[in-house]
Amino acid sequence: MGGFAKEVEVSTSLPPAKAFKAFAEDLDTLLPKVAPQAIKSVERLEGDGGPGTIKKITFAE
């Protein structure tokens, strides 16, 4: 198994607190529902969703 890091910057009209919640907290459950053909699951391995959090993303076959 290999690893990689990805940094993403997006612009949004959402207030910062709402944008953070959507991307850091809710994304783990939303991604597999929104894109089941691409994302099988998202598992938080380490951290609380803040900087330095490590997630395992399993892609669909």
C-alpha positions as CSV (number, residue, x, y, z in Angstrom):
1,M,0.0,0.0,0.0
2,G,1.3,3.4,-0.9
3,G,0.6,6.8,0.4
4,F,0.3,10.3,-0.9
5,A,-0.6,13.8,0.3
6,K,-3.0,16.1,-1.5
7,E,-3.5,19.8,-0.7
8,V,-6.7,21.4,-2.1
9,E,-7.7,25.1,-2.0
10,V,-11.3,26.1,-2.8
11,S,-13.3,29.3,-2.8
12,T,-16.8,29.3,-1.2
13,S,-19.4,31.8,-0.1
14,L,-20.1,29.7,3.0
15,P,-19.1,31.1,6.4
16,P,-15.7,29.6,7.5
17,A,-17.2,27.6,10.4
18,K,-19.8,26.0,8.1
19,A,-17.3,25.3,5.3
20,F,-14.9,23.7,7.8
21,K,-17.7,21.4,9.2
22,A,-18.7,20.4,5.7
23,F,-15.1,19.6,4.5
24,A,-13.6,18.3,7.7
25,E,-16.4,16.6,9.5
26,D,-19.3,15.7,7.2
27,L,-17.3,14.8,4.1
28,D,-16.4,11.4,5.5
29,T,-20.1,10.3,5.4
30,L,-21.1,12.5,2.4
31,L,-18.6,11.3,-0.2
32,P,-19.6,7.7,-0.4
33,K,-23.3,8.7,-0.6
34,V,-22.7,11.4,-3.3
35,A,-20.2,9.5,-5.4
36,P,-20.7,5.7,-4.7
37,Q,-19.3,4.9,-8.1
38,A,-16.0,6.5,-7.1
39,I,-15.7,6.3,-3.3
40,K,-16.4,3.2,-1.3
41,S,-15.6,4.5,2.1
42,V,-13.7,7.2,4.1
43,E,-12.2,6.2,7.5
44,R,-10.6,8.6,9.9
45,L,-7.4,6.8,11.1
46,E,-6.0,9.6,13.3
47,G,-7.0,13.0,14.4
48,D,-10.2,14.9,15.0
49,G,-10.7,16.4,11.5
50,G,-8.3,19.3,12.1
51,P,-4.8,19.8,10.6
52,G,-2.8,16.7,10.6
53,T,-5.8,14.3,10.4
54,I,-5.1,11.1,8.5
55,K,-7.9,9.5,6.5
56,K,-8.1,6.3,4.6
57,I,-10.1,6.6,1.4
58,T,-11.2,3.4,-0.3
59,F,-12.0,3.8,-3.9
60,A,-14.8,1.8,-5.6
61,E,-13.8,-0.9,-8.0
